[in-house]
Amino acid sequence: MRKARVCYRNQLSLCTNERDVNYHNYGGNGIAVEYSIEAFELWWIAEFNKRTWKKASVGRIDHNKNYNFNNIESNLITFISST
């Protein structure tokens, strides 16, 4: 659950912390987080426990809309071996 909490805190910081370097792209543009950490953790479990992920991420589908369950998706960041 640590990864889910870190992800949630990052979303919240982008939307509420005026000192965040990217605040102007999120909270400064009216973007907000519409779910609680508890609800996000349940979504995370359902989404990311489907398979093993090397590195999981969450992104907004429509970048002009808030973080809500209708506008987020799981993203898989893959590492491609150079060998």
Phi, psi and omega per residue, in radians:
M1 nan -0.265 3.139
R2 -0.993 -0.780 -3.122
K3 -1.079 -0.685 3.122
A4 -1.125 -0.743 -3.136
R5 -1.156 -0.703 3.105
V6 -1.103 -0.772 3.117
C7 -1.055 -0.796 3.137
Y8 -1.089 -0.803 3.131
R9 -1.071 -0.645 3.097
N10 -1.130 -0.746 3.097
Q11 -1.064 -0.812 -3.119
L12 -1.088 -0.728 3.131
S13 -1.099 -0.773 3.126
L14 -1.027 -0.564 -3.042
C15 -1.662 -0.323 -3.031
T16 -2.220 -0.331 -3.045
N17 -1.689 1.819 -3.111
E18 -1.105 -0.285 3.094
R19 -1.490 -0.201 3.097
D20 -1.142 2.330 -3.059
V21 -1.035 -0.446 -3.133
N22 -1.863 0.195 -3.131
Y23 -0.944 -0.695 -3.095
H24 -1.049 -0.428 3.113
N25 -1.521 -0.220 -3.041
Y26 -2.133 -1.597 -3.129
G27 -1.009 -0.636 3.106
G28 -1.129 -0.357 3.079
N29 -1.809 0.204 3.082
G30 1.526 0.114 3.124
I31 -1.301 2.394 -3.118
A32 -2.347 2.841 3.023
V33 -1.700 2.150 -3.027
E34 -1.785 0.082 -3.131
Y35 -2.191 2.786 3.118
S36 -1.463 2.870 3.095
I37 -1.085 -0.645 3.134
E38 -1.115 -0.780 3.123
A39 -1.144 -0.690 3.131
F40 -1.135 -0.692 3.113
E41 -1.070 -0.712 3.108
L42 -1.131 -0.729 3.078
W43 -1.073 -0.783 -3.133
W44 -1.012 -0.820 -3.141
I45 -1.045 -0.831 -3.130
A46 -1.109 -0.673 -3.054
E47 -1.383 -0.828 -2.980
F48 -1.650 -0.164 3.072
N49 -1.498 0.030 3.113
K50 -1.186 -0.547 -3.112
R51 -2.727 2.997 3.119
T52 -1.474 2.280 -3.123
W53 -2.004 2.429 3.010
K54 -1.286 -0.835 3.083
K55 -2.577 2.114 -3.102
A56 -1.768 2.604 3.135
S57 -2.556 2.809 3.104
V58 -2.177 2.327 3.114
G59 -2.273 2.778 3.064
R60 -1.505 2.431 3.117
I61 -1.267 -0.902 3.080
D62 -1.869 1.956 -3.037
H63 -1.252 -0.082 3.074
N64 -1.675 -0.035 -3.100
K65 -1.977 2.893 -3.096
N66 -1.207 2.918 2.951
Y67 -1.331 1.874 3.012
N68 -2.557 2.907 -3.011
F69 -1.151 -0.305 3.065
N70 -1.511 -0.126 -3.041
N71 -2.249 0.292 3.055
I72 -2.119 2.707 3.098
E73 -2.520 2.673 3.082
S74 -1.410 2.454 3.106
N75 -2.140 2.362 3.086
L76 -1.786 2.147 3.065
I77 -1.734 1.999 -3.091
T78 -1.735 2.623 3.076
F79 -1.910 2.072 -3.126
I80 -1.715 2.180 -3.134
S81 -1.187 2.458 3.136
S82 -1.598 0.067 -3.141
T83 -1.610 nan nan
